[in-house]
Amino acid sequence: MPNTEAPLKRWKSIPFTKVRMEDGFWRQRLETVRSVTLPACLEQCETTGRIANFHKAGGRADGAFEGIYFNDSDVYKVLEGAAYSLMLKRDSALEEEIDRIIEAIASAQEPDGYLCTYFTLQAPDGKWTDMEKHEMYNGGHLIEAAVAYYEATGKPLILEVARRLADHYDATFGPGKRHWVEGHEEIELALVKLYRITEEERYWKLALWLLEERGHGHGVGRIWDIPEWGPPYCQDDVPVRDIEKVTGHAVRAMYLYTAMADVVHASGDPAYTAALHRVWAHTVERNMYITGGIGPSRHNEGFTEDYDLPNETAYCETCAAIAMAFWNHRMNLLFGDGAYADIVEREMYNGALAGISLSGNRFFYENPLASQGGHHRVEWYETSCCPTNLVRFLPSIGQYVYAATENGISVNQYVSSEAELELDLSGKGGGGNVRLTQTTRYPWDGSIALDIQPLSGSAAFTLRLRVPGWCKSYRASLNGQALDEARLVLDNGYLVIERAWSAGDRVVLELDMPVEKVRARDEVEANRGRVALQRGPLVYCAEQADNSGLQYDAFSIAADAVFATTHRPELLGGVTILSGRAADGTPCRLIPYYAWDNRDAGYMQVWIREATDRRLYRA
């Protein structure tokens, strides 16, 4: 668990544009997103009328609004994903298509800066009357897309549109103006992004004001009128600095906590840190699945009561897993603790990655941990936040790999890559640019080699290497010499090496990856008497395609059962499988959870019954 007494660190994220991904595991997925997922999402936004709404609102076409009032946000998320893909690989045809969409968006903006096609076309007299109608949520996704596209291309149009919209918000809401509690958080973290690119402090201060509006009875709209939902559903039940536990809709909650961390990082004011620590512990220790999934209930797309973690009916929205990665990334930057990067890793390889098929064009909205065979990915949803969230999350994962610390570099995720990092270590005996090359077969293998090359010839700085919480034993060497036990001491989850580095220096970290049997806390009723298997960062599951001799939930695994690992490059895009036997001796094989439902339909289980009598097990 993280050190809640640690002072603020305020590390800086290394932009993914500074990280060239060479990794076999992630590179093939990023290429699939670029060539398959992104075009599929753009086509869906066209055929469902989402893009046409902007043309209509801008007077470029006739017709009524099509879809749901938050559909603008899907277009913005696809644009953001396109921007990230363009940063990774230039594509003139894609850029031209995005430019045309941006022109339509700009045409839909009203003279005062307001922009939301639902209200422009269908309910012009209803603006700013129902805080559930996602007006600022849509705007937040526009701002995030605008920042990304400007950084990718340098073209200013969409950023100008975003600034006019943010200025409209700032002119309408704030101290001495109108109250506002946005029903679906998003605008708050987007405003901090806008501040960082424009250096206009009023944007992060507006984000702070919006956070401070919560919990004071200002909420008005559909959410607040539904008795079984009410203010806790959208985190409007208590002032944010008084938050004790996670409540309500999972995605909204995670975006709120992300924004709280962002505001602390931007301002340096620790006022929210105690609340962030409390709600993090409550979320992770009592309300998170082994896959990183959160929010067990379909009813509110969120939380119920502590330890309510059913498997077959688990909701675990893909967007919630992505939002958990957002929040924990910010927490890592804020406090410099590897426990938060552990959660980012869990989401990357399990909770979020399961949301997309290996083909890149089918998606899960819900991610149960057990299925009798009826749960499958689909091409699109009427509410299609998850596909469009994946299309912006996956191309940007390079930003989670490294961070610039107060005295050097932190390696947070293990991905074969090359990065050129600019270190500001004035007064600490070092600095300048450093090229870092990481070579690994992670997540299949725990060996990571890091080659360090200060471009000025030498540099003194501290290198921090995350030792994941799942890792029970590890070794490290420097230039071929094993580090002795005295130098293998962890600091907040990191192995710390401080020295004057020279070109050609190499650090090798060896993380042991045995197959681990995981048992849930006794309070989790759904998992009593059950066991899950994990190897490294990957959670495994039994799928019917590999286990024709075993019936759904009718087999068990002995406590002392041994599972062998075999890498199968031809299977499911290349996976390491676990092979062993059920308690009755029947062969049993497991695959990574993210890879399930990519073959013939059949059952799937993460938590498997554990045999109570070891004598039943036959080797």
Secondary structure as the mmCIF struct_conf table of DSSP 4:
data_model
#
loop_
_struct_conf.conf_type_id
_struct_conf.id
_struct_conf.beg_label_comp_id
_struct_conf.beg_label_asym_id
_struct_conf.beg_label_seq_id
_struct_conf.end_label_comp_id
_struct_conf.end_label_asym_id
_struct_conf.end_label_seq_id
TURN_TY1_P TURN_TY1_P1 THR A 4 GLU A 5
HELX_LH_PP_P HELX_LH_PP_P1 ALA A 6 LEU A 8
STRN STRN1 LYS A 12 SER A 13
HELX_LH_PP_P HELX_LH_PP_P2 ILE A 14 PRO A 15
HELX_RH_3T_P HELX_RH_3T_P1 PHE A 16 LYS A 18
STRN STRN2 VAL A 19 MET A 21
HELX_RH_AL_P HELX_RH_AL_P1 GLY A 24 THR A 32
HELX_RH_PI_P HELX_RH_PI_P1 VAL A 33 THR A 37
HELX_RH_AL_P HELX_RH_AL_P2 LEU A 38 THR A 47
TURN_TY1_P TURN_TY1_P2 THR A 48 GLY A 49
HELX_RH_AL_P HELX_RH_AL_P3 ARG A 50 ALA A 57
TURN_TY1_P TURN_TY1_P3 GLY A 58 GLY A 59
BEND BEND1 ARG A 60 ALA A 61
BEND BEND2 GLY A 67 GLY A 67
TURN_TY1_P TURN_TY1_P4 TYR A 69 ASN A 71
HELX_RH_AL_P HELX_RH_AL_P4 ASP A 72 LEU A 88
BEND BEND3 LYS A 89 LYS A 89
HELX_RH_AL_P HELX_RH_AL_P5 SER A 92 ALA A 108
TURN_TY1_P TURN_TY1_P5 PRO A 111 ASP A 112
BEND BEND4 GLY A 113 GLY A 113
HELX_RH_AL_P HELX_RH_AL_P6 THR A 117 LEU A 121
TURN_TY1_P TURN_TY1_P6 GLN A 122 GLN A 122
HELX_RH_3T_P HELX_RH_3T_P2 PRO A 124 GLY A 126
TURN_TY1_P TURN_TY1_P7 LYS A 127 TRP A 128
BEND BEND5 THR A 129 THR A 129
TURN_TY1_P TURN_TY1_P8 MET A 131 GLU A 132
BEND BEND6 LYS A 133 LYS A 133
HELX_RH_AL_P HELX_RH_AL_P7 GLU A 135 THR A 153
HELX_RH_AL_P HELX_RH_AL_P8 LEU A 157 THR A 172
STRN STRN3 PHE A 173 PHE A 173
BEND BEND7 GLY A 174 GLY A 174
TURN_TY1_P TURN_TY1_P9 PRO A 175 GLY A 176
BEND BEND8 LYS A 177 LYS A 177
STRN STRN4 ARG A 178 ARG A 178
BEND BEND9 GLY A 183 HIS A 184
HELX_RH_AL_P HELX_RH_AL_P9 ILE A 187 THR A 198
HELX_RH_AL_P HELX_RH_AL_P10 GLU A 201 GLU A 212
TURN_TY1_P TURN_TY1_P10 GLU A 213 GLY A 215
BEND BEND10 HIS A 216 GLY A 217
BEND BEND11 GLY A 221 GLY A 221
HELX_RH_AL_P HELX_RH_AL_P11 ARG A 222 ASP A 225
TURN_TY1_P TURN_TY1_P11 PRO A 227 TRP A 229
HELX_RH_AL_P HELX_RH_AL_P12 GLY A 230 TYR A 233
TURN_TY1_P TURN_TY1_P12 CYS A 234 GLN A 235
BEND BEND12 ASP A 237 VAL A 238
HELX_RH_3T_P HELX_RH_3T_P3 VAL A 240 ASP A 242
BEND BEND13 LYS A 245 LYS A 245
BEND BEND14 GLY A 248 GLY A 248
STRN STRN5 HIS A 249 HIS A 249
HELX_RH_AL_P HELX_RH_AL_P13 ALA A 250 SER A 267
HELX_RH_3T_P HELX_RH_3T_P4 PRO A 270 TYR A 272
HELX_RH_AL_P HELX_RH_AL_P14 THR A 273 ARG A 286
BEND BEND15 ASN A 287 ASN A 287
STRN STRN6 MET A 288 MET A 288
TURN_TY1_P TURN_TY1_P13 ILE A 290 THR A 291
BEND BEND16 GLY A 292 GLY A 292
STRN STRN7 ILE A 294 ILE A 294
STRN STRN8 SER A 297 SER A 297
TURN_TY1_P TURN_TY1_P14 ARG A 298 GLU A 301
STRN STRN9 GLY A 302 GLY A 302
BEND BEND17 GLU A 305 GLU A 305
TURN_TY1_P TURN_TY1_P15 ASP A 306 TYR A 307
BEND BEND18 ASN A 311 ASN A 311
TURN_TY1_P TURN_TY1_P16 GLU A 312 THR A 313
HELX_RH_AL_P HELX_RH_AL_P15 THR A 318 PHE A 335
HELX_RH_AL_P HELX_RH_AL_P16 GLY A 338 ARG A 346
HELX_RH_PI_P HELX_RH_PI_P2 GLU A 347 GLY A 351
TURN_TY1_P TURN_TY1_P17 ALA A 352 ALA A 352
HELX_RH_3T_P HELX_RH_3T_P5 LEU A 353 GLY A 355
STRN STRN10 ILE A 356 ILE A 356
TURN_TY1_P TURN_TY1_P18 LEU A 358 SER A 359
BEND BEND19 GLY A 360 ASN A 361
STRN STRN11 PHE A 363 PHE A 363
BEND BEND20 TYR A 365 GLU A 366
BEND BEND21 LEU A 369 LEU A 369
STRN STRN12 ALA A 370 SER A 371
BEND BEND22 GLN A 372 GLY A 373
STRN STRN13 VAL A 378 VAL A 378
BEND BEND23 GLU A 379 GLU A 379
BEND BEND24 GLU A 382 THR A 383
HELX_RH_AL_P HELX_RH_AL_P17 CYS A 385 PHE A 393
HELX_RH_3T_P HELX_RH_3T_P6 LEU A 394 TYR A 400
TURN_TY1_P TURN_TY1_P19 VAL A 401 VAL A 401
STRN STRN14 TYR A 402 ALA A 404
BEND BEND25 GLU A 406 ASN A 407
STRN STRN15 GLY A 408 VAL A 411
BEND BEND26 GLN A 413 GLN A 413
STRN STRN16 SER A 417 LEU A 423
TURN_TY1_P TURN_TY1_P20 SER A 426 GLY A 429
STRN STRN17 GLY A 432 THR A 440
TURN_TY1_P TURN_TY1_P21 TYR A 442 PRO A 443
BEND BEND27 TRP A 444 TRP A 444
STRN STRN18 SER A 447 PRO A 454
TURN_TY1_P TURN_TY1_P22 LEU A 455 SER A 456
BEND BEND28 GLY A 457 GLY A 457
STRN STRN19 SER A 458 ARG A 466
TURN_TY1_P TURN_TY1_P23 GLY A 469 TRP A 470
STRN STRN20 TYR A 474 LEU A 478
TURN_TY1_P TURN_TY1_P24 ASN A 479 GLY A 480
STRN STRN21 GLN A 481 ALA A 482
HELX_LH_PP_P HELX_LH_PP_P3 LEU A 483 ASP A 484
HELX_RH_3T_P HELX_RH_3T_P7 GLU A 485 ARG A 487
STRN STRN22 LEU A 490 ASP A 491
TURN_TY1_P TURN_TY1_P25 ASN A 492 GLY A 493
STRN STRN23 TYR A 494 SER A 502
TURN_TY1_P TURN_TY1_P26 ALA A 503 GLY A 504
STRN STRN24 ASP A 505 LEU A 511
STRN STRN25 VAL A 515 VAL A 518
TURN_TY1_P TURN_TY1_P27 ASP A 522 GLU A 523
HELX_RH_3T_P HELX_RH_3T_P8 GLU A 525 ASN A 527
TURN_TY1_P TURN_TY1_P28 ARG A 528 GLY A 529
STRN STRN26 ARG A 530 ARG A 535
TURN_TY1_P TURN_TY1_P29 GLY A 536 PRO A 537
STRN STRN27 LEU A 538 GLU A 543
HELX_RH_3T_P HELX_RH_3T_P9 GLN A 544 ASP A 546
TURN_TY1_P TURN_TY1_P30 SER A 548 GLY A 549
BEND BEND29 LEU A 550 LEU A 550
TURN_TY1_P TURN_TY1_P31 TYR A 552 ASP A 553
STRN STRN28 SER A 556 ILE A 557
TURN_TY1_P TURN_TY1_P32 ALA A 559 ASP A 560
STRN STRN29 ALA A 564 ARG A 568
TURN_TY1_P TURN_TY1_P33 PRO A 569 GLU A 570
BEND BEND30 LEU A 571 LEU A 571
TURN_TY1_P TURN_TY1_P34 LEU A 572 GLY A 573
BEND BEND31 GLY A 574 GLY A 574
STRN STRN30 VAL A 575 ARG A 581
TURN_TY1_P TURN_TY1_P35 ALA A 583 ASP A 584
BEND BEND32 GLY A 585 GLY A 585
STRN STRN31 PRO A 587 PRO A 592
HELX_RH_3T_P HELX_RH_3T_P10 TYR A 593 ALA A 595
TURN_TY1_P TURN_TY1_P36 TRP A 596 ASP A 597
BEND BEND33 ASN A 598 ASP A 600
STRN STRN32 MET A 604 GLN A 605
BEND BEND34 VAL A 606 TRP A 607
STRN STRN33 ILE A 608 GLU A 610
BEND BEND35 THR A 612 THR A 612
HELX_RH_3T_P HELX_RH_3T_P11 ARG A 614 LEU A 616
#
